[in-house]
């Protein structure tokens, strides 16, 4: 049936290659979505939820490296399997700190690519990629004082497969974390009633919430207080400087393993 097709996100700035490989993989029974840049791939990845990404490294903009950094967890595991498509076959050592599923050099023979795609999908079928996103089992509390940004984050996280409780203040964030026990709380640093560092501190002092992950953004905004930044007791990779929605979503997905 159509819904059982495995999904492949093909990322390359070469339009002729996208068309050739896209048509070939579609003919072979895969559901294929194409992206022409790393930025384009980030936008398409969340709603498409690919089973495999075929990624070209030599693209303009953020390029393959920037895209790969955005979808890699702190432990080096990518959000979904990645097959690196590169003209430089010797690049494997460059990815030593990232768990890449496979490499294939350009120009590639389509049957060889098909064999590698099949191998990776078979090997990763039971490894739990996207389990949380597909089942909707990941729960978030989002705390944002600006109503428009709060609603945008709520909708984008829901689209990414999360259950979301969106609140406006620090005390509401703390209360929601206590009652809902989410996988993570995502907060602007400066919130009415209680700043994010205070919320994190309270959560860490309570046994049943101390394991809650926290992602805090807006550290470089004019209203951000240096003492609140200094007191923020979370890993560096959970701190974001601005209000860029894609960065907030992607970092939360990486932190929660979604």
C-alpha positions as CSV (number, residue, x, y, z in Angstrom):
1,X,0.0,0.0,0.0
2,X,1.0,3.6,-0.5
3,X,1.4,4.3,3.2
4,X,4.0,1.5,3.5
5,X,6.5,3.1,1.1
6,X,9.8,4.0,2.7
7,X,10.6,7.7,2.5
8,X,13.8,9.1,1.1
9,X,14.8,12.8,1.3
10,X,17.3,13.6,-1.5
11,X,19.4,16.7,-0.8
12,X,21.5,18.1,-3.7
13,X,21.9,21.4,-5.5
14,X,22.3,19.6,-8.8
15,X,18.8,19.7,-10.4
16,X,19.6,17.1,-13.1
17,X,20.9,14.7,-10.4
18,X,17.8,15.3,-8.3
19,X,15.6,14.5,-11.2
20,X,17.5,11.4,-12.3
21,X,17.9,9.8,-8.9
22,X,14.5,11.0,-7.7
23,X,12.8,9.3,-10.7
24,X,14.9,6.2,-10.3
25,X,14.1,5.7,-6.6
26,X,10.4,6.5,-7.2
27,X,10.3,3.8,-9.9
28,X,11.9,1.4,-7.4
29,X,9.1,2.0,-5.0
30,X,10.3,4.7,-2.6
31,X,8.5,7.9,-1.7
32,X,11.0,10.6,-2.6
33,X,11.1,14.3,-1.6
34,X,13.9,16.5,-3.1
35,X,15.6,19.5,-1.5
36,X,18.0,21.8,-3.2
37,X,19.9,23.0,-0.2
38,X,20.5,22.3,3.5
39,X,18.1,25.1,4.4
40,X,15.4,23.6,2.2
41,X,16.0,20.2,3.6
42,X,15.5,21.4,7.2
43,X,12.2,22.9,6.3
44,X,11.0,19.7,4.5
45,X,12.4,17.2,6.9
46,X,10.0,17.6,9.8
47,X,6.7,17.2,8.0
48,X,8.1,14.5,5.6
49,X,9.8,12.4,8.3
50,X,12.2,10.5,6.0
51,X,13.4,7.0,6.7
52,X,16.7,8.0,5.0
53,X,18.5,11.1,3.9
54,X,20.8,11.0,0.9
55,X,22.9,14.1,1.4
56,X,25.3,15.9,-0.9
57,X,28.1,17.7,1.0
58,X,29.2,20.3,-1.6
59,X,26.3,22.8,-1.6
60,X,26.2,26.6,-1.1
61,X,24.7,28.2,2.0
62,X,24.9,26.0,5.1
63,X,25.9,23.1,2.9
64,X,25.9,19.5,3.8
65,X,28.1,20.0,6.9
66,X,25.8,22.7,8.3
67,X,22.7,20.6,7.7
68,X,24.4,17.5,9.3
69,X,25.3,19.5,12.4
70,X,21.7,20.6,12.8
71,X,20.3,17.1,12.7
72,X,23.0,15.5,14.9
73,X,22.4,14.7,18.6
74,X,25.1,15.5,21.1
75,X,26.1,11.8,21.1
76,X,26.8,11.9,17.4
77,X,23.7,10.1,16.4
78,X,21.7,11.7,13.5
79,X,17.9,12.2,13.8
80,X,17.5,9.7,10.9
81,X,20.0,7.6,8.9
82,X,22.2,9.6,6.5
83,X,23.8,8.4,3.3
84,X,26.5,10.9,2.3
85,X,26.8,11.4,-1.4
86,X,30.1,13.1,-2.2
87,X,32.5,13.6,-5.0
88,X,35.3,13.1,-2.4
89,X,35.3,9.4,-1.5
90,X,38.0,10.0,1.1
91,X,35.8,12.1,3.4
92,X,34.8,9.2,5.7
93,X,37.4,10.3,8.3
94,X,35.9,13.8,8.4
95,X,32.7,12.3,9.9
96,X,34.4,10.3,12.7
97,X,32.4,12.0,15.4
98,X,29.0,11.5,13.6
99,X,27.2,8.2,13.1
100,X,26.8,8.3,9.3
101,X,25.0,5.3,7.9
102,X,27.0,5.1,4.7
103,X,29.0,6.8,2.0
104,X,28.8,6.6,-1.8
105,X,31.0,8.6,-4.2
106,X,29.9,10.7,-7.1
107,X,29.3,9.9,-9.8
108,X,27.3,6.9,-8.5
109,X,25.8,4.1,-10.5
110,X,22.0,4.0,-9.7
111,X,22.0,0.2,-9.0
112,X,24.9,0.7,-6.6
113,X,23.0,3.5,-4.9
114,X,19.8,1.3,-4.7
115,X,21.8,-1.5,-3.1
116,X,23.2,0.9,-0.5
117,X,19.8,2.4,0.3
118,X,18.3,-1.0,0.8
119,X,21.2,-2.1,3.0
120,X,20.9,1.0,5.2
121,X,17.1,0.8,5.6
122,X,17.4,-2.9,6.4
123,X,20.1,-2.3,9.0
124,X,18.4,0.6,10.7
125,X,14.8,-0.7,10.6
126,X,14.8,-1.7,14.2
127,X,17.0,1.0,15.7
128,X,14.2,3.3,16.7
129,X,14.8,6.3,14.4
130,X,11.8,8.7,14.6
131,X,10.0,6.4,17.1
132,X,8.9,9.4,19.1
133,X,8.0,11.6,16.2
134,X,5.8,8.9,14.6
135,X,4.0,8.0,17.8
136,X,3.6,11.5,19.2
137,X,4.8,10.2,22.6
138,X,7.2,13.1,23.2
139,X,5.7,15.8,25.4
140,X,6.9,19.4,25.7
141,X,6.1,22.5,27.7
142,X,6.8,25.7,25.7
143,X,7.1,29.0,27.7
144,X,7.0,32.1,25.6
145,X,5.6,35.5,26.5
146,X,5.0,36.7,23.0
147,X,1.6,35.3,21.8
148,X,2.5,35.1,18.2
149,X,5.8,33.4,18.7
150,X,4.2,31.1,21.3
151,X,1.6,29.9,18.8
152,X,4.2,29.5,16.1
153,X,6.3,27.3,18.3
154,X,3.2,25.3,19.4
155,X,2.2,24.6,15.9
156,X,5.7,23.8,14.6
157,X,6.3,21.4,17.5
158,X,3.0,19.7,16.9
159,X,3.9,19.3,13.3
160,X,7.1,17.7,14.4
161,X,5.2,15.1,16.3
162,X,5.2,16.5,19.9
163,X,2.4,16.9,22.4
164,X,2.7,20.5,23.4
165,X,1.5,22.6,26.4
166,X,2.1,26.3,25.6
167,X,2.2,28.8,28.5
168,X,3.2,32.5,28.9
169,X,5.1,32.8,32.2
170,X,7.8,31.2,34.2
171,X,5.5,30.1,37.1
172,X,3.1,28.5,34.5
173,X,6.1,26.7,33.0
174,X,7.1,25.3,36.4
175,X,3.6,24.2,37.2
176,X,3.1,22.5,33.9
177,X,6.4,20.6,34.3
178,X,5.3,19.4,37.7
179,X,1.9,18.3,36.6
180,X,2.7,17.0,33.0
181,X,6.2,15.6,33.5
182,X,7.3,16.5,30.0
183,X,10.4,15.2,28.2
184,X,11.6,18.8,27.9
185,X,10.7,22.4,28.6
186,X,11.5,25.0,26.0
187,X,11.7,28.6,27.3
188,X,12.7,32.1,26.5
189,X,15.3,33.2,29.0
190,X,13.4,36.2,30.3
191,X,9.8,35.3,31.3
192,X,7.3,37.1,33.5
193,X,7.2,36.0,37.1
194,X,10.3,33.7,36.9
195,X,13.3,33.6,34.5
196,X,14.3,30.4,32.8
197,X,17.3,29.8,35.1
198,X,15.0,30.0,38.1
199,X,12.6,27.5,36.5
200,X,15.5,25.1,35.7
201,X,16.8,25.5,39.3
202,X,13.5,24.6,40.8
203,X,13.0,21.6,38.5
204,X,16.5,20.2,39.4
205,X,15.6,20.5,43.1
206,X,12.5,18.2,42.8
207,X,13.1,14.5,42.4
208,X,10.3,13.8,39.9
209,X,11.3,16.7,37.6
210,X,15.1,16.8,37.8
211,X,15.4,14.7,34.7
212,X,13.5,17.1,32.6
213,X,15.5,18.5,29.7
214,X,15.6,22.2,29.1
215,X,16.2,24.3,26.0
216,X,16.5,28.0,26.6
217,X,16.6,30.6,23.8
218,X,16.9,34.4,23.6
219,X,20.2,34.6,25.5
220,X,21.5,37.5,23.4
221,X,18.4,39.6,23.3
222,X,18.7,43.2,24.7
223,X,16.5,42.4,27.7
224,X,18.5,39.3,28.7
225,X,20.2,39.7,32.1
226,X,23.7,38.5,32.4
227,X,23.2,37.0,35.8
228,X,20.3,34.8,34.4
229,X,22.6,33.6,31.7
230,X,25.4,32.9,34.2
231,X,23.0,31.0,36.5
232,X,21.5,28.8,33.7
233,X,22.5,25.3,34.7
234,X,22.0,23.4,31.4
235,X,24.4,22.1,28.7
236,X,25.9,24.6,26.3
237,X,24.1,22.8,23.4
238,X,20.8,23.6,25.0
239,X,21.4,27.3,24.9
240,X,20.3,29.4,21.9
241,X,21.1,33.0,21.3
242,X,18.2,34.3,19.3
243,X,14.5,33.5,18.5
244,X,15.0,31.6,15.3
245,X,12.2,29.0,15.2
246,X,14.0,26.4,13.1
247,X,17.0,26.5,15.5
248,X,14.7,26.1,18.5
249,X,12.8,23.2,16.9
250,X,15.9,21.4,15.6
251,X,17.9,21.7,18.9
252,X,14.9,20.4,20.9
253,X,14.6,17.5,18.6
254,X,18.3,16.7,19.0
255,X,18.2,17.0,22.8
256,X,15.1,14.8,23.1
257,X,16.2,12.3,20.6
258,X,13.0,12.9,18.5
